[in-house]
């Protein structure tokens, strides 16, 4: 990745956050961390009940954290958490929250933030890194 | 302190609690002004068109997909916990006596021994939630200090009330702490995670989704 691409445009992130502030704030306040959404995710069930596949964890660890830091995140953070919303979620919209939090909507919102900084999910996923010869822009899931 | 907690602070807490709930409701209502274009039909196939076997199968599928089907123990315990949180304070003899002294009217009361037992059960369930949060990896990964604090705020009034009823420690101190934490809980309801008291009904009824109780057409 070139040097100029490494810079994070926090202003842009803050704009998205501000535009959706009400929803994110309310959803963070409503989440009781009960983990009852876990079983509604087929990826969770198919991955030996790995807690990292829980719908709530996916958005709390990405969008939730970005919101908590008020948008002041670095590229390392985005790179570290990108697989939570790209690889670990299919956006099948089937997750269930007892309080009705719009989890797929929040994950989609997180994706738009990551996308705005050029952090994509790259398919096919090998362990942690794109396959050799797959330039990011051509294979990014847009 | 006792007089302060019993009088003005109680009023302040009640007013903040009610105002906060109204504020949250209005906020949620305004946030979901968008109308959903596509409405999910609650029942695409009418039940009368299904054979008895199919209907039985529908029920089993719906049940297995519900929380009662996937987490039976948690669903039952959680329901008990949430009903007790209303039943115990509203129908406790001591509380109703105080209301009667102030306003000359009160709700009916449950016998003291029953309230005592229910409170004991409530505290044990609180302990269960604490242990679940500490032990179950799925819950632990999304738990922060805030979650423990909120659980503490919820259980504290019941714990201190239990102590006060049994006259453990210095009664006057315990009952004052009991009133203070009770007021803290009321204030905390609209502004913290306990706000799911409001969110739950609004979201399940007003916002259209596969799992809402009603056929809500509102959208985030």
Boltz contact constraints between the chains, C-beta under 6 A:
constraints:
  - contact:
      token1: [A, 22]
      token2: [B, 31]
      max_distance: 6.0
  - contact:
      token1: [A, 23]
      token2: [B, 220]
      max_distance: 6.0
  - contact:
      token1: [A, 29]
      token2: [B, 195]
      max_distance: 6.0
  - contact:
      token1: [A, 30]
      token2: [B, 196]
      max_distance: 6.0
  - contact:
      token1: [A, 30]
      token2: [B, 199]
      max_distance: 6.0
  - contact:
      token1: [A, 32]
      token2: [B, 193]
      max_distance: 6.0
  - contact:
      token1: [A, 32]
      token2: [B, 196]
      max_distance: 6.0
  - contact:
      token1: [A, 33]
      token2: [B, 142]
      max_distance: 6.0
  - contact:
      token1: [A, 33]
      token2: [B, 143]
      max_distance: 6.0
  - contact:
      token1: [A, 33]
      token2: [B, 147]
      max_distance: 6.0
  - contact:
      token1: [A, 35]
      token2: [B, 138]
      max_distance: 6.0
  - contact:
      token1: [A, 35]
      token2: [B, 139]
      max_distance: 6.0
  - contact:
      token1: [A, 36]
      token2: [B, 67]
      max_distance: 6.0
  - contact:
      token1: [A, 38]
      token2: [B, 138]
      max_distance: 6.0
  - contact:
      token1: [A, 39]
      token2: [B, 70]
      max_distance: 6.0
  - contact:
      token1: [A, 51]
      token2: [B, 137]
      max_distance: 6.0
  - contact:
      token1: [A, 51]
      token2: [B, 138]
      max_distance: 6.0
  - contact:
      token1: [A, 51]
      token2: [B, 141]
      max_distance: 6.0
  - contact:
      token1: [A, 54]
      token2: [B, 138]
      max_distance: 6.0
  - contact:
      token1: [A, 56]
      token2: [B, 142]
      max_distance: 6.0
  - contact:
      token1: [A, 57]
      token2: [B, 141]
      max_distance: 6.0
  - contact:
      token1: [A, 57]
      token2: [B, 142]
      max_distance: 6.0
  - contact:
      token1: [A, 60]
      token2: [B, 142]
      max_distance: 6.0
  - contact:
      token1: [A, 96]
      token2: [B, 211]
      max_distance: 6.0
  - contact:
      token1: [A, 99]
      token2: [B, 196]
      max_distance: 6.0
  - contact:
      token1: [A, 99]
      token2: [B, 199]
      max_distance: 6.0
  - contact:
      token1: [A, 99]
      token2: [B, 200]
      max_distance: 6.0
  - contact:
      token1: [A, 99]
      token2: [B, 203]
      max_distance: 6.0
  - contact:
      token1: [A, 100]
      token2: [B, 203]
      max_distance: 6.0
  - contact:
      token1: [A, 100]
      token2: [B, 204]
      max_distance: 6.0
  - contact:
      token1: [A, 100]
      token2: [B, 207]
      max_distance: 6.0
  - contact:
      token1: [A, 102]
      token2: [B, 220]
      max_distance: 6.0
  - contact:
      token1: [A, 105]
      token2: [B, 220]
      max_distance: 6.0
